[in-house]
Amino acid sequence: MTQFDEQAEKQLRVLKIITWAMLVVAPLVYLFIARQLTIQGLQAKAGNDLAFYLLLTVALLSPLVTPFITNGVIRAERANKGPEKNPAQIFQSLSIVQMAMIEAIYVYGFVVFVLTAKFTYMLYFYPIGIAWSFVYWPRREKYTQLLEKLNRP
């Protein structure tokens, strides 16, 4: 099963819808909510800048963990330790994990906004999330790369 079959095509379409919801619509909703809270005059206690720096560091580094997750899943699948899945299901599961880690970046930005009441602090997280979105956006080529990794001895 090294080709891109009809089931994989269908799952990729569903995955792209999920991706748009998680990485485009949700961050826009966070921005809208933050903007509304800014208009209403959200107040925050002083001294929360440390949270900004900590979460910014986590946002920059956390998506670097996903290759380790991917390799672990591939090793488990080769050893048949997990439930038997077809490659399209594995690709979908891994992609959702990657997207969740990217969406967490936007959530970190929103959390920093709530803690500091500084809208610009929230906006610092958006280019990071967008950059990681380009790296991990699900594509047909990534599916074929996963197939090749799964089929290697």
Legacy VTK file of the C-alpha trace (Angstrom):
# vtk DataFile Version 3.0
C-alpha trace
ASCII
DATASET POLYDATA
POINTS 153 float
0.000 0.000 0.000
2.556 2.524 -1.133
0.190 4.558 -3.240
-2.192 7.316 -2.352
-5.508 5.471 -2.479
-9.090 6.708 -2.269
-9.349 6.196 1.493
-6.157 8.192 2.059
-7.486 10.957 -0.187
-10.719 11.102 1.823
-8.865 11.177 5.145
-6.569 13.915 3.850
-9.606 16.036 2.945
-11.056 15.553 6.436
-7.678 16.297 7.954
-7.418 19.562 6.024
-10.818 20.646 7.360
-9.681 19.851 10.899
-6.425 21.698 10.234
-8.242 24.819 9.056
-10.451 24.724 12.144
-7.540 24.261 14.553
-4.882 26.458 12.993
-6.875 29.213 11.294
-10.357 29.561 12.778
-9.487 28.936 16.438
-6.620 31.478 16.537
-8.906 34.064 14.946
-11.486 33.355 17.648
-8.791 33.836 20.318
-7.874 37.178 18.748
-11.512 38.259 18.678
-12.042 37.344 22.329
-8.822 39.102 23.369
-9.820 42.188 21.418
-13.226 42.240 23.112
-11.597 41.876 26.537
-9.213 44.731 25.682
-12.139 46.952 24.724
-13.836 46.096 28.021
-10.677 47.095 29.885
-9.158 43.849 31.142
-6.916 44.480 34.151
-4.032 42.266 35.226
-1.797 42.174 38.257
1.775 43.323 37.787
4.649 40.864 37.654
3.324 38.406 35.088
6.012 39.101 32.512
7.907 35.981 33.571
4.988 33.880 32.323
5.336 35.612 28.955
8.995 34.657 28.610
8.466 31.098 29.814
5.546 30.433 27.499
7.304 32.108 24.581
10.242 29.735 25.061
7.895 26.747 25.264
6.099 27.940 22.121
9.364 28.132 20.212
10.591 24.706 21.293
7.556 22.465 21.851
6.904 21.533 18.193
10.446 20.159 18.038
9.140 17.203 20.070
6.868 15.936 17.289
9.611 14.139 15.298
10.292 12.029 18.403
6.589 11.206 18.656
6.485 10.309 14.966
9.515 8.046 15.242
8.040 6.338 18.301
4.800 5.628 16.479
6.674 4.305 13.448
8.814 2.007 15.642
5.724 0.734 17.456
3.913 0.123 14.183
6.872 -1.772 12.726
7.038 -3.925 15.845
3.243 -4.389 15.700
2.927 -3.366 19.330
-0.042 -1.100 18.748
-3.420 -1.840 17.230
-3.150 -2.463 13.512
-3.919 0.694 11.576
-3.623 1.612 7.976
-1.074 4.305 7.072
-3.791 6.899 6.436
-5.029 6.513 10.013
-1.496 6.772 11.370
-0.886 9.891 9.301
-4.131 11.429 10.507
-3.349 10.687 14.152
0.171 12.094 13.911
-1.048 15.184 12.080
-3.658 15.898 14.740
-0.993 15.608 17.448
1.196 18.052 15.532
-1.688 20.470 15.050
-2.585 20.287 18.732
0.964 21.253 19.647
0.774 24.196 17.248
-2.630 25.289 18.495
-1.201 25.236 22.008
1.085 28.065 20.890
-1.946 30.241 20.204
-3.456 29.215 23.525
-0.197 30.191 25.265
-0.527 33.605 23.672
-4.076 33.927 24.936
-3.029 32.838 28.431
-0.252 35.432 28.431
-2.777 38.050 27.362
-5.115 37.137 30.209
-2.244 37.188 32.708
-0.642 40.426 31.532
-3.518 42.256 29.789
-1.038 43.154 27.031
-2.525 42.434 23.609
0.851 42.833 21.905
2.297 40.042 24.039
-0.368 37.753 22.619
0.539 38.774 19.088
4.153 37.629 19.566
2.900 34.044 19.572
1.101 34.289 16.235
4.136 34.394 13.910
5.557 31.414 15.796
2.318 29.466 15.332
2.103 30.438 11.671
5.705 29.369 11.035
5.154 25.980 12.683
1.885 25.639 10.732
3.815 25.850 7.481
6.231 23.212 8.721
3.588 20.708 9.872
0.648 21.433 7.535
-0.632 18.029 6.291
0.257 17.408 2.644
0.235 14.483 0.275
4.056 14.475 0.189
4.195 14.037 3.949
1.858 11.063 3.657
4.097 9.397 1.087
7.149 10.090 3.267
5.391 8.367 6.174
4.599 5.403 3.909
8.254 5.121 2.978
9.290 5.206 6.640
6.721 2.559 7.551
7.833 0.274 4.736
11.549 0.478 5.479
13.008 -2.676 7.013
LINES 1 154
153 0 1 2 3 4 5 6 7 8 9 10 11 12 13 14 15 16 17 18 19 20 21 22 23 24 25 26 27 28 29 30 31 32 33 34 35 36 37 38 39 40 41 42 43 44 45 46 47 48 49 50 51 52 53 54 55 56 57 58 59 60 61 62 63 64 65 66 67 68 69 70 71 72 73 74 75 76 77 78 79 80 81 82 83 84 85 86 87 88 89 90 91 92 93 94 95 96 97 98 99 100 101 102 103 104 105 106 107 108 109 110 111 112 113 114 115 116 117 118 119 120 121 122 123 124 125 126 127 128 129 130 131 132 133 134 135 136 137 138 139 140 141 142 143 144 145 146 147 148 149 150 151 152
